[in-house]
Amino acid sequence: MSLPNPNPDARAVVTGASSGIGEALAAELAARGHSLILVARRGEVMEKLAAELREKYGVEVEVRAADLSDRDARGPLVAELAEREISILCNNAGIATFGPLTELDPGYERDQVELNAVAVHDLTLAVLPGMVARRSGAILMVGSAAGNMPIPNNATYAATKAFVNTFSESLRGELKDSGVNVTLLAPGPVRTETPDPAEASIVDKLVPDFLWISSEYVAKVSLDALAENKMRIVPGILSKGMSVAGQYSPRSVVAPIVGTFYKKLGG
Ligand SMILES: NC(=O)c1ccc[n+]([C@@H]2O[C@H](COP(=O)([O-])OP(=O)(O)OC[C@H]3O[C@@H](n4cnc5c(N)ncnc54)[C@H](OP(=O)(O)O)[C@@H]3O)[C@@H](O)[C@H]2O)c1
């Protein structure tokens, strides 16, 4: 199996394309010849990236500035994608919060559920019928190692990523022999930018440099895994360690240990 062949009429959609892993996925897809639709809120940042990718790789790049946590703002994009030939969907946009739920902003927690889980569901429902009808398509779901375990002080994020992890691995079982690939990217920490030492988080301080993986590396191995229709890609030693610990340790044992660590992230 492989990714759908690049085609000037088809588009690969990347959500969260204005920074980090999404920006790297967009660049890697363009380098492989795919024309793109970039989605995030910051339109001007994506226009700059789009110009660079058109110039460097000669692909078509469209920008859709939309707040995916807002159902009304998301609706027109969902409707548009349902009508277009979407060859690849990277459900990547996501946010996280740290700390006890009662101390967090309830509105932002709801937005997190909308963005990390409901928008992923909506966008997948929009593009999947066309992919199945064409017997060609590929969906990369960006979950997290955090979705494998209960994480006190990161409850909304861990729960939304549990949704993505399970949705991805369940859906791919339905799509066997359909011509549509579905792969879950479930990383641990990915260094999306070099931290300012004055503002480095506890994770930045604790994890030695050689254990960090870059967004560019994650994008490349994730698209390779999607082309091979792997069930799950967990890039890097640290991610693999977290993944195994989270999946195979009793949840009652894991929860207090990771909860103590994440309490420090909550500040
Ligand atoms: N980095 C890690 O260590 C790590 C580990 C495991 C999983 N992940 C997952 O990987 C994905 C990407 O993470 P990242 O580290 O690359 O994050 P990032 O650099 O913060 O990028 C997040 C992207 O999502 C977009 N976004 C945020 N809120 C949005 C909204 N309401 N509507 C539309 N787009 C929105 C942002 O763009 P705008 O601000 O322009 O909207 C940005 O492009 C996330 O799903 C994250 O949970 C990351």
The ligand as an SDF file (V2000), in Angstrom:
LIG
                    3D

 48 52  0  0  0  0  0  0  0  0999 V2000
    4.6060   18.4390   20.6530 N   0  0  0  0  0  0  0  0  0  0  0  0
    4.3880   17.3780   21.4040 C   0  0  0  0  0  0  0  0  0  0  0  0
    5.1890   17.0660   22.3160 O   0  0  0  0  0  0  0  0  0  0  0  0
    3.1890   16.4870   21.1580 C   0  0  0  0  0  0  0  0  0  0  0  0
    3.1490   15.2320   21.7780 C   0  0  0  0  0  0  0  0  0  0  0  0
    2.0420   14.4180   21.5710 C   0  0  0  0  0  0  0  0  0  0  0  0
    1.0120   14.8290   20.7360 C   0  0  0  0  0  0  0  0  0  0  0  0
    1.0740   16.0540   20.1670 N   0  0  0  0  0  0  0  0  0  0  0  0
   -0.0620   16.4780   19.3180 C   0  0  0  0  0  0  0  0  0  0  0  0
    0.4240   16.9230   18.0760 O   0  0  0  0  0  0  0  0  0  0  0  0
   -0.4520   17.9110   17.5330 C   0  0  0  0  0  0  0  0  0  0  0  0
    0.3670   19.1350   17.1350 C   0  0  0  0  0  0  0  0  0  0  0  0
    1.0540   19.5820   18.2760 O   0  0  0  0  0  0  0  0  0  0  0  0
    2.2580   20.6430   18.2080 P   0  0  0  0  0  0  0  0  0  0  0  0
    3.1560   20.3470   19.3430 O   0  0  0  0  0  0  0  0  0  0  0  0
    2.7970   20.7090   16.8440 O   0  0  0  0  0  0  0  0  0  0  0  0
    1.4430   21.9670   18.6030 O   0  0  0  0  0  0  0  0  0  0  0  0
    1.5840   23.4780   18.2020 P   0  0  0  0  0  0  0  0  0  0  0  0
    2.9410   23.8130   17.6670 O   0  0  0  0  0  0  0  0  0  0  0  0
    1.0610   24.2600   19.3640 O   0  0  0  0  0  0  0  0  0  0  0  0
    0.5500   23.5920   16.9900 O   0  0  0  0  0  0  0  0  0  0  0  0
   -0.8250   23.4870   17.2120 C   0  0  0  0  0  0  0  0  0  0  0  0
   -1.5060   23.8260   15.9050 C   0  0  0  0  0  0  0  0  0  0  0  0
   -2.9230   23.7480   16.1070 O   0  0  0  0  0  0  0  0  0  0  0  0
   -3.5080   24.9720   15.6620 C   0  0  0  0  0  0  0  0  0  0  0  0
   -4.6780   25.2800   16.4690 N   0  0  0  0  0  0  0  0  0  0  0  0
   -4.7300   25.4990   17.8060 C   0  0  0  0  0  0  0  0  0  0  0  0
   -5.9790   25.8290   18.1730 N   0  0  0  0  0  0  0  0  0  0  0  0
   -6.7170   25.8160   17.0160 C   0  0  0  0  0  0  0  0  0  0  0  0
   -8.0770   26.0920   16.7500 C   0  0  0  0  0  0  0  0  0  0  0  0
   -8.9350   26.4420   17.7100 N   0  0  0  0  0  0  0  0  0  0  0  0
   -8.5000   25.9760   15.4640 N   0  0  0  0  0  0  0  0  0  0  0  0
   -7.6430   25.6520   14.4640 C   0  0  0  0  0  0  0  0  0  0  0  0
   -6.3520   25.3710   14.6750 N   0  0  0  0  0  0  0  0  0  0  0  0
   -5.8940   25.4640   15.9500 C   0  0  0  0  0  0  0  0  0  0  0  0
   -2.4260   26.0240   15.8450 C   0  0  0  0  0  0  0  0  0  0  0  0
   -2.6000   27.1030   14.9470 O   0  0  0  0  0  0  0  0  0  0  0  0
   -3.2830   28.5170   15.2710 P   0  0  0  0  0  0  0  0  0  0  0  0
   -2.7540   28.9690   16.5940 O   0  0  0  0  0  0  0  0  0  0  0  0
   -2.8150   29.3550   14.1120 O   0  0  0  0  0  0  0  0  0  0  0  0
   -4.7400   28.2580   15.2460 O   0  0  0  0  0  0  0  0  0  0  0  0
   -1.1900   25.2460   15.4410 C   0  0  0  0  0  0  0  0  0  0  0  0
   -1.0410   25.2670   14.0440 O   0  0  0  0  0  0  0  0  0  0  0  0
   -1.4830   18.2040   18.6310 C   0  0  0  0  0  0  0  0  0  0  0  0
   -2.6690   17.4790   18.3670 O   0  0  0  0  0  0  0  0  0  0  0  0
   -0.8200   17.6760   19.8810 C   0  0  0  0  0  0  0  0  0  0  0  0
   -1.7500   17.2840   20.8680 O   0  0  0  0  0  0  0  0  0  0  0  0
    2.1340   16.8990   20.3430 C   0  0  0  0  0  0  0  0  0  0  0  0
  1  2  1  0
  2  3  2  0
  2  4  1  0
  4  5  1  0
  4 48  2  0
  5  6  2  0
  6  7  1  0
  7  8  2  0
  8  9  1  0
  8 48  1  0
  9 10  1  0
  9 46  1  0
 10 11  1  0
 11 12  1  0
 11 44  1  0
 12 13  1  0
 13 14  1  0
 14 15  2  0
 14 16  1  0
 14 17  1  0
 17 18  1  0
 18 19  2  0
 18 20  1  0
 18 21  1  0
 21 22  1  0
 22 23  1  0
 23 24  1  0
 23 42  1  0
 24 25  1  0
 25 26  1  0
 25 36  1  0
 26 27  1  0
 26 35  1  0
 27 28  2  0
 28 29  1  0
 29 30  1  0
 29 35  2  0
 30 31  1  0
 30 32  2  0
 32 33  1  0
 33 34  2  0
 34 35  1  0
 36 37  1  0
 36 42  1  0
 37 38  1  0
 38 39  2  0
 38 40  1  0
 38 41  1  0
 42 43  1  0
 44 45  1  0
 44 46  1  0
 46 47  1  0
M  CHG  2   8   1  16  -1
M  END
$$$$
